[in-house]
């Protein structure tokens, strides 16, 4: 016995009971439910943040804001958001930067301001 699934692929079945089971399961197919990256609740709204090639889904702006506060920093040189451990430049106040390149550029900017 054979049937075609929703993608147009031919499927073979060993018995009418297996074919019937496949048809009833295929009719109730739903998209997988996403869980909030912050509170693990089921997400009904689509609020996503992509960081370092990972997609994080949130149930709302509150969880998105909490996640950003706890996991995301903004580079104080280029403004890019990042979620790895920042490089620190110790001055009167600490500066967080996203990469060695931004750290080097920030040092140059600070040197040029001091030389004035």
Secondary structure, 3 states (H helix, E strand, C coil): CEEECCCCCEEECCCHHHHHHHHHHHHCCCCCCCECCCCCCECCCCEEEEECCEEEEECCHHHHHHHHHHHCEECCCCCCEECCCCEEECCCCCEEECCHHHHHHHHHHHHHHHCC
